[in-house]
Structure formats: structure tokens, C-alpha cells
Amino acid sequence: MINDRSDHGTGTARVGQVKEVTSLANPIVKDIRALTQKKHRDETRSFMAEGLKLVIDALDLGWKIKTLVYAKAAKGKPQVEQVAAKTVARGGLVLEVNEKVISTITRRDNPQMVVGIFEQRYSPLRDIHPQEGETYVALDRVRDPGNLGTIIRTADAAGASGIILVGETTDPFSLETVRATMGSVFAIPIARANTEDFIRWQRAAGVQVVATHLAGSVDYRTIDYKSKPVVLLMGNEQAGLPVELAREAGALARIPQAGRADSLNLAIATGIMLFEARRHLLSLDGGR
């Protein structure tokens, strides 16, 4: 059932309106639920983000909101009302739903009370011109959404300037990845490229490419991260970096290990590299 408060119950889903939805069979709800499928996200160029804070941050950062969904229990809360007003003002649709609907949308028994549907955003690689003091993370064929989300969150925390996805990677706008970013997906520019385009870009960009590699002979702590903008090039979880990417690196680095484990989780290794590459730019007072 839809109760269209601004259109006298006609049920037409026009933007800039607030609607009450109680049925899982509602076509708008079905469309939102379909965002769990990559095909539908790609076709609609949309994705879902859960939580009031994430929605507020996204709106503050200028992301385009298509639909705001909030549970009846959140109705009347000042911040929810403000977000709803912003959504309507920006031409978005606002849905007030019951707990059953929002649980089904998020696939959680204890869902967030607010969900936003946003337009996907990628930065064209050709428009990225690294400057002094900037650090980028390039990920070759990253497969695990939890790894990708954690890397995006870590890159945000370290003050990196962007993420470059190389080759066929997991979707940065999947529900699992967005959850793992804890909102940083809205703060970190994401670009994507095939291997050939990435190689051409990095050759022309005037950057220092530092790649982690099992055959690396350079201690990651001894590398000069100050003289040029840095691109940290990280390999696939299982296969590592292919030869055509490894040979493009200015340094093949390795993180020394002492225990029985023969490798590190990709997100952990990327975090170690990021904070070392940016150590000279970070301080406890928040300066970069």
C-alpha cells in the first residue's frame, strides 16, 4: 500500500514527495530491494547506504540522493526531518515505511532506521593529476567486498586522495562494501581502469609507484615517499600482482614478517603501507 500524502493517494511515484509504504509488493520497494544485485545497481547507477549519519555525510558532501527511506519509529526526530526536507528539496523521493519493509530492504533483523539510495559516482582516471603530498591506492582485481570497504575506510583515515580499481574488481557500491567503508565511500574518490589504461596513466602522471610483491627486495620502511606523489599498487588476494603491473613499479616492496603466517590480509597490508607512506604527513593534532 502507498499513501501519497501530496498527491491525494493516486500512488504515482513522483519525486519531491513523501510517501507512506507498508507493502513489500510495492514496486518502489521491489526496485530498492533489487539493488542487492550488481546488474540492477549498474543499470540504475544507484546504491544503498544505511544509517542516518551516513546519509547526512553524503548529503553534506554533495552526493545525489534519489530516495530516502525511514522507519516510522524515526518519524519526528529533528535530524530525520531535516534529511527528509533536504531530500525533497533536491528532488528526491521520501518513503516512510514500517519495520517489516525496512528489515527486508536491508536484509537485517535489527536494521538502521534510515536508508538512502544514492547515484553512483566514479572519478575519470584521466582527470586525476596527483600533486605533491598526495597518495593513491591502486587495487588490482580486488575480490572481497570486506577488503575493499576496509581499504576505502583506511585510505580515508590516512588522508589518501583516491582509490583506483584496476581490472575486474568487486563492486565498491555493493551493500557489503558500503557497510565496510563506514561512510568513507562518500569521502574518497574512486576511479576504475583496465590494466593498459592504468599503465598509460601512471607513466604520464609523474608518480612514484610502490608495489607490494612476494618477490620484493625492498623493505617498505626504507622507501622515499616524499619526493613524488605516491601510488601504492596492491595485488589480488590470491594471485598477487601480474608481471605486467609489477614491472611498472618504481619499487617492489615487502613487509617483513616473523611468524608462521606466509602472507597478510590485503586490507591489513594496504593499511600498513598507507600509514608508512603518509607518516611524514600525519600528526596527532590532525594536521596533514
Backbone torsions as a table, in degrees:
resi	resn	phi	psi	omega
1	MET	NA	139.4	171.4
2	ILE	-117.9	135.1	167.6
3	ASN	-113.9	104.0	-178.0
4	ASP	-88.0	101.3	-172.8
5	ARG	-67.3	-26.8	-174.7
6	SER	-103.8	2.4	-178.8
7	ASP	-134.2	26.9	172.8
8	HIS	55.4	35.9	172.7
9	GLY	75.2	19.9	-179.4
10	THR	-73.0	-23.1	177.0
11	GLY	85.1	0.9	176.9
12	THR	-74.7	135.0	-172.8
13	ALA	-92.1	74.4	179.3
14	ARG	-90.0	149.3	179.8
15	VAL	-73.0	165.7	179.3
16	GLY	73.0	23.0	-178.2
17	GLN	-129.4	162.1	173.6
18	VAL	-111.7	129.0	-177.2
19	LYS	-127.3	145.6	173.5
20	GLU	-101.3	126.5	-176.9
21	VAL	-125.1	129.4	-178.7
22	THR	-124.8	-5.0	-174.4
23	SER	-112.5	134.9	176.3
24	LEU	-70.2	-17.6	179.6
25	ALA	-83.5	-4.2	179.5
26	ASN	-60.2	133.1	-176.4
27	PRO	-61.5	-30.9	177.9
28	ILE	-67.9	-42.6	177.9
29	VAL	-63.4	-43.5	178.1
30	LYS	-58.8	-40.6	-179.5
31	ASP	-64.8	-40.8	178.6
32	ILE	-67.7	-43.4	178.9
33	ARG	-61.0	-31.5	-179.7
34	ALA	-68.1	-12.1	178.7
35	LEU	-68.7	-7.8	171.8
36	THR	-70.2	-14.5	-179.8
37	GLN	-99.9	129.6	-178.3
38	LYS	-58.3	-39.7	-179.7
39	LYS	-56.9	-43.3	-178.5
40	HIS	-71.7	-37.9	176.5
41	ARG	-61.5	-42.3	-179.5
42	ASP	-66.9	-41.9	-178.3
43	GLU	-65.0	-38.5	-177.1
44	THR	-96.0	-8.4	-176.4
45	ARG	52.9	42.6	-175.9
46	SER	-127.6	162.3	173.8
47	PHE	-157.0	166.1	-174.8
48	MET	-110.2	139.8	173.7
49	ALA	-131.8	134.8	-174.7
50	GLU	-105.3	139.3	172.5
51	GLY	109.9	138.7	-178.1
52	LEU	-61.3	-43.5	-178.5
53	LYS	-60.8	-43.1	-179.7
54	LEU	-62.6	-41.9	-179.6
55	VAL	-65.5	-42.7	178.1
56	ILE	-61.0	-46.9	-179.9
57	ASP	-60.3	-43.5	-178.8
58	ALA	-62.3	-43.4	179.2
59	LEU	-65.1	-40.7	178.8
60	ASP	-63.5	-30.9	-179.1
61	LEU	-89.7	5.3	172.1
62	GLY	85.9	15.6	178.0
63	TRP	-74.0	145.7	-178.9
64	LYS	-81.6	119.6	177.8
65	ILE	-95.3	130.5	178.8
66	LYS	-94.2	-44.1	-177.7
67	THR	-143.9	136.9	171.9
68	LEU	-111.6	129.7	177.5
69	VAL	-118.6	128.9	174.8
70	TYR	-136.7	148.2	179.4
71	ALA	-76.1	150.6	179.7
72	LYS	-56.0	-31.5	-179.0
73	ALA	-64.4	-20.8	-179.4
74	ALA	-92.3	-6.5	-178.0
75	LYS	-61.5	137.0	177.8
76	GLY	92.2	-14.4	177.1
77	LYS	-71.4	132.6	-172.1
78	PRO	-54.0	-44.7	-177.9
79	GLN	-67.1	-36.4	177.5
80	VAL	-65.7	-43.4	178.3
81	GLU	-62.0	-38.8	179.1
82	GLN	-65.6	-43.1	179.2
83	VAL	-65.2	-39.6	178.3
84	ALA	-63.2	-42.7	179.4
85	ALA	-63.7	-40.4	177.8
86	LYS	-64.2	-40.6	-179.8
87	THR	-62.1	-47.4	178.8
88	VAL	-61.9	-42.6	-179.0
89	ALA	-62.9	-28.8	-179.4
90	ARG	-94.8	12.1	174.9
91	GLY	85.3	13.2	-179.2
92	GLY	-88.7	169.6	178.5
93	LEU	-100.4	138.7	178.4
94	VAL	-116.7	126.4	179.2
95	LEU	-115.1	128.6	170.8
96	GLU	-102.2	121.6	-171.6
97	VAL	-128.3	164.5	175.2
98	ASN	-85.9	174.1	-175.3
99	GLU	-63.7	-35.7	179.5
100	LYS	-60.7	-43.1	-178.3
101	VAL	-67.8	-46.9	-176.3
102	ILE	-70.1	-31.8	175.3
103	SER	-64.6	-38.8	179.8
104	THR	-70.3	-38.5	179.3
105	ILE	-61.9	-45.3	-174.9
106	THR	-91.0	-9.4	-177.9
107	ARG	59.2	39.2	178.6
108	ARG	-132.7	146.0	177.3
109	ASP	-75.1	-32.6	177.5
110	ASN	-119.9	75.0	-171.9
111	PRO	-76.3	162.2	167.8
112	GLN	-63.4	153.2	-177.4
113	MET	-83.3	-12.7	-177.7
114	VAL	-133.2	134.9	178.0
115	VAL	-133.3	137.8	176.6
116	GLY	-117.6	140.2	173.4
117	ILE	-106.6	118.3	-173.8
118	PHE	-117.6	159.3	174.4
119	GLU	-80.8	133.4	178.2
120	GLN	-62.6	152.6	179.6
121	ARG	-142.3	122.1	172.6
122	TYR	-118.4	144.4	174.6
123	SER	-91.5	126.6	176.4
124	PRO	-61.3	131.8	-178.2
125	LEU	-59.0	-36.5	-177.7
126	ARG	-63.8	-20.2	-179.3
127	ASP	-91.0	-0.6	179.7
128	ILE	-92.4	117.2	-179.8
129	HIS	-125.4	89.6	-174.0
130	PRO	-57.3	137.5	-179.8
131	GLN	-111.7	168.8	179.4
132	GLU	-54.8	134.3	178.5
133	GLY	85.0	-0.4	179.9
134	GLU	-93.7	148.7	178.7
135	THR	-131.2	132.3	176.2
136	TYR	-120.0	153.3	175.2
137	VAL	-115.4	121.4	175.7
138	ALA	-106.0	127.0	-175.6
139	LEU	-117.4	119.0	179.7
140	ASP	-88.1	114.3	172.6
141	ARG	51.7	40.6	177.4
142	VAL	-61.9	133.8	-171.6
143	ARG	-108.3	-31.2	-171.0
144	ASP	-92.2	122.1	-178.9
145	PRO	-62.6	-32.6	177.0
146	GLY	-65.7	-41.6	176.0
147	ASN	-61.0	-48.1	-177.7
148	LEU	-62.7	-45.2	179.7
149	GLY	-61.9	-41.2	179.0
150	THR	-66.1	-38.3	178.5
151	ILE	-65.5	-41.9	177.6
152	ILE	-61.0	-43.9	178.6
153	ARG	-63.5	-42.1	-179.5
154	THR	-67.8	-40.4	177.5
155	ALA	-60.7	-39.7	176.8
156	ASP	-62.6	-47.1	-178.8
157	ALA	-62.4	-34.2	-177.8
158	ALA	-84.1	-7.3	-179.6
159	GLY	82.8	23.9	176.7
160	ALA	-68.4	160.5	-174.2
161	SER	-97.7	-12.5	179.2
162	GLY	173.2	166.3	177.0
163	ILE	-117.3	135.7	175.8
164	ILE	-118.4	118.8	179.2
165	LEU	-93.5	121.3	-175.7
166	VAL	-108.3	127.2	177.9
167	GLY	77.2	-162.8	-178.9
168	GLU	-78.9	106.3	-177.0
169	THR	-116.9	168.9	172.4
170	THR	-66.7	158.7	-173.1
171	ASP	-77.7	120.0	179.0
172	PRO	-67.4	-14.0	-178.1
173	PHE	-107.1	14.7	172.8
174	SER	-69.8	157.2	-179.2
175	LEU	-59.2	-40.1	-178.8
176	GLU	-65.8	-42.7	-179.9
177	THR	-67.4	-46.1	-179.0
178	VAL	-60.2	-41.3	176.9
179	ARG	-59.1	-44.0	-176.8
180	ALA	-68.5	-24.0	179.3
181	THR	-75.3	-17.6	-178.3
182	MET	54.0	34.7	177.8
183	GLY	99.4	-13.1	-177.6
184	SER	-69.5	-15.4	175.8
185	VAL	-59.1	-24.9	179.7
186	PHE	-84.7	-15.8	-173.5
187	ALA	-103.1	-19.9	-174.6
188	ILE	-111.3	120.7	176.1
189	PRO	-62.0	139.6	-179.9
190	ILE	-122.9	128.1	175.7
191	ALA	-119.0	161.9	176.3
192	ARG	-140.7	149.9	-176.7
193	ALA	-159.9	155.8	169.5
194	ASN	-80.4	172.5	-174.6
195	THR	-59.9	-44.7	-176.7
196	GLU	-63.4	-44.3	180.0
197	ASP	-66.1	-37.7	178.1
198	PHE	-64.4	-42.8	179.7
199	ILE	-61.4	-45.5	178.9
200	ARG	-61.5	-42.0	-178.4
201	TRP	-63.9	-48.9	-174.9
202	GLN	-67.9	-29.2	177.1
203	ARG	-65.9	-32.9	-176.4
204	ALA	-94.4	-9.5	-169.6
205	ALA	-86.9	-9.4	-179.5
206	GLY	68.0	41.9	-175.8
207	VAL	-113.6	161.3	170.8
208	GLN	-97.2	112.2	178.9
209	VAL	-92.6	119.2	178.0
210	VAL	-113.9	117.6	-177.7
211	ALA	-112.0	139.6	171.8
212	THR	-88.6	137.7	-173.9
213	HIS	-154.5	140.5	178.9
214	LEU	-62.1	-26.2	177.9
215	ALA	-91.6	6.8	-179.0
216	GLY	-62.6	140.8	-177.9
217	SER	-111.6	-0.1	-175.5
218	VAL	-108.5	126.7	174.0
219	ASP	-65.0	125.1	-174.8
220	TYR	-58.6	-21.7	-178.2
221	ARG	-80.1	-12.1	-176.2
222	THR	-99.1	-0.4	-175.2
223	ILE	-80.8	145.5	176.0
224	ASP	-81.8	108.3	179.4
225	TYR	-100.8	8.8	-171.6
226	LYS	-103.8	-27.2	-168.9
227	SER	-76.2	-25.8	-178.9
228	LYS	-140.4	162.3	168.0
229	PRO	-58.7	147.1	-172.7
230	VAL	-112.7	137.5	167.9
231	VAL	-116.4	116.2	175.3
232	LEU	-88.0	118.1	-175.5
233	LEU	-105.1	115.0	-174.8
234	MET	-115.4	140.6	-174.3
235	GLY	-90.6	172.3	177.3
236	ASN	-59.4	147.3	-175.7
237	GLU	-55.0	-40.8	-177.0
238	GLN	-94.8	-47.3	-169.6
239	ALA	-93.8	-14.3	-175.2
240	GLY	71.5	-161.4	-178.2
241	LEU	-82.9	137.7	173.3
242	PRO	-72.6	161.7	-176.2
243	VAL	-58.0	-41.0	-175.2
244	GLU	-64.9	-25.4	175.2
245	LEU	-88.6	-40.3	-178.3
246	ALA	-60.1	-37.7	-177.7
247	ARG	-73.5	-11.3	177.9
248	GLU	-84.8	-13.4	-174.7
249	ALA	-74.2	142.8	173.8
250	GLY	-75.4	-24.2	177.3
251	ALA	-147.4	132.8	172.9
252	LEU	-99.8	108.0	-171.0
253	ALA	-101.9	157.4	174.6
254	ARG	-138.3	145.6	176.4
255	ILE	-96.4	116.4	-178.7
256	PRO	-58.7	139.3	178.7
257	GLN	-132.0	150.0	-176.2
258	ALA	-121.0	-17.0	-174.3
259	GLY	-90.5	-165.1	-177.4
260	ARG	-81.3	-22.1	-180.0
261	ALA	-63.4	135.1	-177.6
262	ASP	-93.9	-2.3	178.5
263	SER	-160.1	166.9	177.7
264	LEU	-109.4	151.2	170.1
265	ASN	-57.0	142.2	-175.5
266	LEU	-57.8	-44.4	-178.2
267	ALA	-66.3	-38.1	177.6
268	ILE	-65.4	-46.6	-179.8
269	ALA	-61.7	-40.7	179.3
270	THR	-65.2	-39.8	177.9
271	GLY	-62.2	-42.6	178.3
272	ILE	-61.0	-46.6	-179.5
273	MET	-64.0	-42.6	-178.2
274	LEU	-60.6	-48.2	-175.8
275	PHE	-72.9	-25.3	173.2
276	GLU	-73.0	-43.6	-179.0
277	ALA	-62.9	-29.3	-176.3
278	ARG	-108.9	11.7	-176.8
279	ARG	-58.2	-38.5	-178.0
280	HIS	-73.1	-8.6	-177.3
281	LEU	-108.9	-6.5	-174.9
282	LEU	-108.4	144.4	175.5
283	SER	-146.0	161.1	-176.2
284	LEU	-69.4	-19.0	179.2
285	ASP	-83.4	4.9	176.9
286	GLY	92.9	-3.9	179.2
287	GLY	-73.4	149.8	179.7
288	ARG	-130.3	NA	NA
